[in-house]
Amino acid sequence: MTDVQQPADPMARLARSRHEFGEHGGINLSIETSATFTVLEAGKMPEIFEGRQGPQGGCFLYGRHFNPTVLVLARHLAAIEATASAYCTASGMAAISGVLLQACDTGDHIVASPALYGGTWALLNDYLPRKAGIQTTCVNLDDESALAAAWRPNTRVLYCETLSNPTLRLADLPRLATFAHERGALLIVDNTFAPLMMTPAIHGADVVVHSLTKFINGASDIVAGCVCASGEFIDRLYDLHLGSLMLLGPAMDPRAAYEVATRLPNLGLRVSEHARRALAYAQCLEALGAEVIYPGLASHPDHARYRALANLGYGAGGLLAVDLGSAQRANAFMEHLQNVEDFGYMAVSLGFSDTLMSASASSTSSELDAESLKRAGISPGLVRLSVGYTGALDDRLQQLERGYHAALKH
């Protein structure tokens, strides 16, 4: 996907990558459910094990290594993310942990944003130091002096989310890429919150990870992840001796790969409508005097950055946050919207057709201790909304307004 003739629009790149037919000429790809694969000549097997033959030549080994259906999905995701290669995993956390363990050895160091998904934060803050001797320093990545002060000779990775979870701050990807590359490190970006809206690889990211569970799949029925990167990096992940994804075994089921792949053609429509409604909700809440965080609002601190870096036509994302000032008000807001208005659901995750709401400090960011929550800017009253596209918009805006006023009574 480094060809300069490739279109700039990610959905156009996806369309060019979709040229499979099913085994018998069907318009959908086939599902290859074999766990192991045959060879016609005995000499082929050692060649595959030694890496001299592989899936590019039609030689498959074992489902944990490569699977034809999963490779089709991977190629489509690489097209969307403008990377040379990709591969898929059983979850977003499998993608993140596999990538970090591949990029770092024992004793290495990571610099990361303080505002991260709680599972990622626990991986960096607790698991990797104890289990692998890999340390992480979290700093405000917009503070150049703090970033420089956190850097060490053994820093191998600069890690961030395109839009931070749940504070929705937009990373300055070109500047971060330059900073990391000048010091010989990789910029690894979680783009789960911003598919199509942002293409981190175009702005210098070396590795892009996703939880496919969210917007890309769109139905909250499959747990999956992916890694998009150079062919060399993906090959390292599947090395038979030192490949993190090969040896730790977070293989994606080919049935899940098929389901996700068949939903990709409508991803652009879904992302655009999520964003259209999110902007309308954000404008409604802001007009009511609420403290709203949404990159599409001129009041957002990174609005100019969003306008400079985002792909045209996909809006500013399907997530917004509103700070109600206290956990009591946050809970009242969500309970009213779910139990009185049928506006959406109190549930974690995102990217579903209906709106999902959670108070991040006590749910998806609960792994962070009190000091880390404060440093990340996650208050007890912060509610994250993954905006759905069901129901008439005018009705939803009235429900949202009533929910906000109901919360203010507490």
C-alpha positions in Angstrom: 0.0 0.0 0.0 3.0 2.3 -0.4 2.2 2.8 -4.1 1.8 6.5 -4.8 -1.0 5.7 -7.2 -3.2 4.4 -4.4 -6.2 6.6 -3.7 -6.2 8.8 -0.6 -9.6 7.8 0.6 -9.4 4.6 2.8 -12.7 3.2 1.5 -11.4 3.6 -2.1 -8.3 1.7 -1.1 -10.5 -1.0 0.4 -12.5 -1.3 -2.8 -9.3 -1.9 -4.8 -8.2 -4.6 -2.4 -11.5 -6.6 -2.7 -10.9 -9.0 -5.5 -11.6 -12.5 -4.0 -14.3 -14.9 -5.1 -15.6 -17.8 -3.1 -14.2 -21.3 -3.8 -17.0 -22.0 -6.3 -17.2 -18.5 -7.8 -19.4 -17.0 -5.1 -19.3 -13.2 -4.7 -18.3 -13.6 -1.0 -15.0 -15.1 0.1 -15.0 -18.7 1.3 -14.3 -19.7 4.9 -11.3 -22.0 5.3 -11.8 -23.8 8.6 -8.9 -26.2 8.4 -6.5 -26.2 11.4 -3.8 -27.8 9.4 -2.9 -27.9 5.7 -1.6 -30.5 3.4 1.5 -30.4 1.1 1.8 -32.3 -2.1 5.5 -32.9 -1.8 7.3 -34.0 1.3 10.1 -31.4 0.7 7.7 -28.5 0.9 7.1 -29.0 4.7 10.7 -28.2 5.8 10.7 -25.3 3.4 7.6 -23.9 5.1 9.0 -24.5 8.6 12.3 -22.7 7.6 10.4 -19.8 6.2 11.4 -20.3 2.5 7.8 -21.0 1.5 4.7 -19.3 2.9 1.2 -18.1 2.2 2.3 -15.7 -0.5 3.2 -18.8 -2.5 0.1 -20.7 -1.6 1.8 -22.7 1.1 0.0 -22.9 4.4 1.2 -24.6 7.6 -1.1 -24.4 10.6 -4.1 -22.3 11.6 -2.1 -20.6 14.4 0.4 -19.4 11.8 -1.6 -18.3 8.7 -5.1 -19.0 7.5 -6.4 -18.0 4.0 -9.6 -16.4 5.2 -7.9 -14.4 7.9 -5.3 -13.3 5.4 -8.0 -11.8 3.2 -9.4 -9.7 6.0 -5.8 -8.7 6.9 -5.2 -7.5 3.3 -8.4 -5.4 3.4 -7.4 -3.8 6.8 -3.9 -3.0 5.4 -5.6 -1.2 2.5 -7.7 0.8 4.9 -4.7 1.7 7.1 -2.3 2.3 4.1 0.3 -0.2 5.4 2.1 -2.8 3.4 0.8 -5.7 5.5 -1.4 -6.7 8.4 -2.6 -9.7 10.4 -5.5 -10.3 12.7 -5.7 -11.6 16.2 -8.3 -12.9 18.6 -8.7 -9.6 20.4 -7.5 -6.0 20.5 -5.5 -6.7 23.6 -3.8 -9.7 21.8 -2.8 -7.3 19.1 -1.4 -4.7 21.5 0.4 -7.1 23.8 1.9 -9.1 20.9 3.1 -5.9 19.2 4.7 -4.5 22.4 6.4 -7.8 23.2 7.8 -8.0 19.7 9.1 -4.4 19.7 10.6 -4.6 23.2 13.0 -7.0 25.0 13.6 -7.5 28.7 14.9 -4.2 30.2 13.5 -2.0 27.4 11.4 1.1 28.0 8.2 2.5 26.6 6.9 6.1 26.7 3.1 6.4 26.5 0.2 8.8 27.0 -1.3 8.8 30.5 -4.9 8.6 29.0 -5.3 5.0 27.7 -7.8 2.2 27.7 -7.7 0.6 31.1 -6.6 -2.8 29.8 -3.7 -1.2 27.9 -2.7 0.9 31.0 -2.7 -2.3 33.2 -0.6 -4.1 30.6 2.0 -1.2 30.6 1.9 -0.3 34.3 1.5 -3.7 35.9 1.9 -6.8 33.7 4.9 -5.9 31.5 7.1 -4.6 34.3 6.5 -7.7 36.5 6.4 -10.4 33.8 8.9 -9.1 31.3 10.9 -6.4 32.9 9.6 -3.8 30.4 9.0 -0.4 32.0 6.7 2.4 30.9 6.7 6.1 31.6 3.4 8.0 31.0 3.7 11.7 30.1 1.6 14.4 28.4 2.7 13.8 24.8 1.9 17.4 23.9 4.5 18.6 26.4 7.8 18.4 24.4 10.0 19.0 27.4 8.2 16.3 29.5 8.4 13.9 26.6 12.2 14.5 26.2 12.7 14.2 29.9 10.9 10.8 30.0 13.0 9.4 27.2 15.8 6.9 28.0 18.6 5.3 26.0 16.6 2.0 26.1 13.3 3.5 25.0 12.0 1.5 22.1 8.4 2.5 21.7 6.3 5.7 21.8 2.7 4.5 22.3 -0.5 6.5 22.0 -4.1 6.3 20.9 -5.2 8.4 18.0 -8.1 9.6 20.2 -7.4 9.0 23.8 -9.8 6.8 25.8 -11.9 8.3 27.2 -10.7 12.0 27.1 -10.8 12.2 23.3 -7.6 14.2 22.9 -6.1 13.9 19.4 -2.5 12.8 19.2 -0.1 15.0 17.1 1.0 12.0 15.1 3.4 13.7 12.7 5.3 15.4 15.5 5.3 12.2 17.6 6.5 10.1 14.6 9.4 12.5 14.0 10.3 12.5 17.7 10.4 8.7 17.9 12.2 8.2 14.6 14.9 10.7 15.5 15.6 8.5 18.5 15.4 5.1 16.8 12.1 4.1 18.3 8.8 3.0 16.9 5.5 5.0 17.0 2.7 2.5 17.8 -0.8 3.9 17.5 -4.1 2.4 18.6 -6.6 3.6 16.0 -9.7 1.9 17.4 -11.5 5.1 18.1 -10.9 6.6 14.7 -11.2 4.1 11.8 -11.4 5.9 8.4 -11.4 9.3 10.2 -7.6 9.0 10.7 -4.9 7.1 8.9 -1.9 7.1 11.3 0.5 5.4 8.9 0.2 8.3 6.5 1.3 10.6 9.4 4.3 8.5 10.3 3.1 5.7 12.6 5.1 2.5 12.2 2.5 0.1 13.6 -1.3 0.6 13.9 -3.5 -1.6 16.1 -7.2 -2.0 16.3 -9.8 -3.7 18.4 -11.9 -4.9 15.5 -14.6 -5.6 18.1 -15.6 -1.9 18.0 -16.5 0.2 15.0 -14.9 -1.9 12.3 -17.0 -5.0 13.1 -19.9 -2.8 14.3 -22.3 -5.3 15.8 -20.8 -6.0 19.2 -20.9 -9.7 18.6 -17.3 -10.6 17.8 -14.1 -10.0 19.8 -11.1 -9.5 17.4 -8.1 -7.4 16.8 -5.5 -6.6 14.1 -2.0 -5.3 13.6 -1.2 -3.2 10.5 2.5 -2.5 9.7 5.3 -3.2 7.3 5.7 -6.6 5.8 9.0 -7.0 7.8 7.3 -6.3 11.1 4.4 -8.7 10.4 6.8 -11.4 9.4 8.6 -10.9 12.7 5.3 -11.4 14.6 5.0 -14.8 12.9 8.5 -16.0 13.1 8.6 -19.7 14.3 11.2 -19.0 17.0 10.6 -15.4 18.2 7.2 -14.3 16.8 5.0 -13.1 19.6 1.7 -13.8 17.7 3.0 -17.2 16.5 4.2 -18.4 19.9 1.6 -16.8 22.2 -1.1 -18.1 19.9 -3.9 -15.5 19.8 -5.1 -16.7 16.4 -8.3 -15.3 14.9 -11.0 -17.8 14.1 -11.6 -17.8 10.3 -15.4 -17.7 10.9 -14.9 -14.4 12.8 -12.6 -13.1 10.0 -15.3 -13.9 7.4 -18.0 -12.0 9.5 -15.8 -8.9 9.9 -14.7 -8.9 6.2 -18.3 -9.0 5.0 -19.1 -5.9 7.1 -16.2 -3.8 5.7 -18.0 -2.5 2.6 -20.5 -0.6 4.8 -17.9 0.7 7.2 -17.8 4.1 5.6 -21.6 4.6 5.8 -21.6 3.5 9.5 -18.6 5.7 10.5 -20.1 8.7 8.8 -23.5 8.3 10.5 -21.9 7.7 13.9 -20.0 10.9 13.5 -22.9 13.0 12.1 -25.0 12.1 15.1 -22.1 12.5 17.6 -21.6 16.1 16.3 -25.3 16.8 16.7 -25.3 15.4 20.3 -22.2 17.3 21.2 -23.7 20.6 19.8 -26.9 19.9 21.7 -25.1 19.4 25.0 -22.8 22.3 24.5 -25.8 24.6 23.9 -27.3 23.4 27.2 -24.1 24.5 29.0 -22.6 21.0 29.5 -18.9 20.4 29.5 -18.6 18.4 26.3 -15.5 16.9 24.7 -15.8 16.2 21.0 -13.1 16.9 18.4 -15.6 18.2 15.9 -16.5 21.1 18.2 -14.5 24.4 17.7 -14.2 24.5 21.5 -12.2 21.2 21.6 -8.5 22.0 22.3 -7.4 19.8 19.3 -10.0 20.9 16.8 -7.4 22.6 14.5 -5.3 19.4 14.7 -8.3 17.3 13.8 -9.0 19.5 10.7 -5.4 19.3 9.6 -5.0 15.5 10.0 -8.4 13.9 9.5 -9.5 12.3 6.3 -12.3 14.2 4.6 -15.8 12.8 4.6 -15.9 10.8 7.8 -16.5 13.4 10.5 -14.8 13.6 13.9 -15.6 10.2 15.2 -18.6 8.4 16.9 -17.5 9.1 20.5 -18.1 12.0 22.7 -17.6 12.6 26.4 -19.5 14.8 28.8 -18.4 15.7 32.4 -21.4 15.9 34.7 -19.3 17.0 37.6 -19.9 14.0 39.9 -20.4 10.3 39.8 -23.9 10.7 41.2 -24.9 13.0 38.3 -23.2 10.7 35.8 -25.1 7.7 37.0 -28.4 9.7 37.0 -27.7 10.8 33.5 -27.1 7.3 32.2 -30.0 5.7 34.2 -32.5 8.3 32.9 -31.4 7.9 29.3 -31.6 4.1 29.5 -34.4 3.4 31.9 -36.8 6.3 31.1 -36.0 7.4 27.6 -34.8 4.1 25.9 -32.1 6.3 24.5 -29.3 3.7 24.7 -27.6 1.2 27.0 -25.3 1.4 30.0 -22.5 -0.9 28.6 -18.9 -0.8 27.9 -17.4 -1.1 24.4 -18.3 1.1 21.4 -19.2 1.1 17.7 -22.6 -0.5 18.2 -25.7 0.5 16.3 -27.3 1.8 19.5 -25.7 4.3 21.8 -23.6 2.8 24.6 -22.8 4.8 27.8 -20.3 4.3 30.6 -18.8 6.3 33.4 -15.1 5.6 32.5 -13.5 6.1 35.9 -15.6 3.3 37.3 -15.6 1.0 34.2 -13.2 1.0 31.2 -10.6 3.0 33.1 -11.1 1.4 36.5 -7.6 -0.2 36.3 -6.1 3.2 36.8 -5.4 4.2 40.4 -6.7 7.6 41.7 -3.5 9.5 40.9 -3.4 8.0 37.4 -7.0 8.9 36.8 -6.3 12.5 37.8 -3.2 12.7 35.7 -5.1 11.3 32.7 -7.9 13.9 33.2 -10.6 11.2 33.9 -13.0 12.6 36.5 -15.7 10.5 38.3 -18.4 12.5 36.5 -17.1 11.8 33.0 -19.5 9.8 30.8 -18.3 8.4 27.5 -21.0 7.9 24.8 -20.5 5.7 21.8 -23.1 7.3 19.6 -25.4 4.9 17.7 -27.5 5.6 14.6 -30.9 4.1 15.6 -34.0 6.2 16.1 -35.0 9.6 14.6 -32.3 12.2 15.3 -34.8 14.8 16.5 -36.3 12.4 19.0 -32.9 11.4 20.3 -31.8 15.0 20.8 -35.0 15.7 22.9 -34.2 12.5 25.0 -30.6 13.7 25.5 -31.8 17.1 26.6 -34.2 15.6 29.1 -31.5 13.3 30.4 -29.1 16.1 31.0 -31.7 18.2 32.9 -32.6 15.1 35.0 -29.0 14.7 35.9 -28.7 18.3 37.1 -31.3 17.6 39.8 -28.8 15.4 41.6 
